[in-house]
Amino acid sequence: MATITLTTAAYNDAKQYAETQNLTVDEFVVSLINKYAHSKRKKKYKMQPIEKLSPEIQDILNMPMVGQLDADDINGDKARMDYFKEKYGL
């Protein structure tokens, strides 16, 4: 078992918060360590520049908005399909 040292003020703050959460100070500190230790290990998603994406994805991202969307096509699905039909002969 390892021991960590906290200032009295830090310990009292941790104790007060832990009590409001129905936790022991040990459980609270361990939960903080786990939360921040794991968040540093997670790989964060980073968008690549458009130039590095495949030509197909670049075409989709650069697809022009033609006209207005129909009232029943709020997500643009019909307009997108029309574009693909025209471009790729679907």
C-alpha distance (Angstrom), angle and dihedral (degrees) to the residues before:
residue distance angle dihedral
M1 . . .
A2 3.80 . .
T3 3.77 126.3 .
I4 3.77 128.6 -143.7
T5 3.77 126.3 -162.0
L6 3.80 123.2 -135.6
T7 3.74 130.7 -179.5
T8 3.78 114.0 -104.6
A9 3.79 90.9 -110.8
A10 3.82 92.6 51.3
Y11 3.79 91.8 47.0
N12 3.81 92.2 48.7
D13 3.83 91.1 49.4
A14 3.81 90.6 49.0
K15 3.80 91.2 46.9
Q16 3.79 92.6 49.4
Y17 3.81 92.9 48.7
A18 3.81 92.9 43.9
E19 3.80 90.7 53.5
T20 3.80 91.6 53.5
Q21 3.81 88.7 52.8
N22 3.83 94.2 44.9
L23 3.81 90.7 -115.3
T24 3.75 134.8 125.7
V25 3.79 117.3 -115.8
D26 3.80 88.1 -111.2
E27 3.83 92.3 54.1
F28 3.79 91.1 47.1
V29 3.82 94.4 49.7
V30 3.81 92.2 45.4
S31 3.81 90.4 50.3
L32 3.81 90.0 52.6
I33 3.78 92.5 48.7
N34 3.80 91.8 48.3
K35 3.79 92.6 46.6
Y36 3.78 95.4 51.7
A37 3.79 97.7 34.6
H38 3.81 91.0 54.0
S39 3.80 94.6 43.2
K40 3.82 90.4 58.4
R41 3.81 91.2 52.5
K42 3.79 95.7 50.6
K43 3.74 113.4 100.3
K44 3.75 109.6 -123.6
Y45 3.78 119.5 -139.9
K46 3.77 113.0 -114.4
M47 3.78 121.3 -170.3
Q48 3.77 113.3 -127.1
P49 3.78 119.7 -131.9
I50 3.80 112.3 -92.7
E51 3.82 90.5 -114.2
K52 3.83 90.7 63.9
L53 3.81 94.9 51.5
S54 3.79 123.3 94.2
P55 3.81 116.4 -87.5
E56 3.82 90.7 -112.2
I57 3.81 91.8 56.1
Q58 3.81 90.6 44.8
D59 3.82 88.9 54.4
I60 3.79 91.3 51.3
L61 3.80 92.9 47.8
N62 3.79 92.1 47.3
M63 3.81 93.6 45.9
P64 3.79 108.0 135.4
M65 3.77 120.9 -125.4
V66 3.78 104.4 -119.9
G67 3.77 117.4 -159.9
Q68 3.76 125.1 -39.8
L69 3.78 125.4 -40.7
D70 3.77 117.6 -111.0
A71 3.79 115.1 -107.6
D72 3.82 89.4 -115.6
D73 3.83 92.2 48.3
I74 3.79 100.3 66.2
N75 3.82 93.5 150.3
G76 3.77 93.4 48.0
D77 3.81 93.1 -120.7
K78 3.81 94.6 136.7
A79 3.81 92.4 46.1
R80 3.81 90.5 48.7
M81 3.80 92.2 50.3
D82 3.81 91.1 47.8
Y83 3.79 89.1 52.5
F84 3.82 92.4 49.4
K85 3.81 91.7 46.4
E86 3.79 90.3 53.1
K87 3.81 96.0 42.2
Y88 3.81 99.9 40.5
G89 3.78 101.1 23.7
L90 3.79 94.4 -118.8
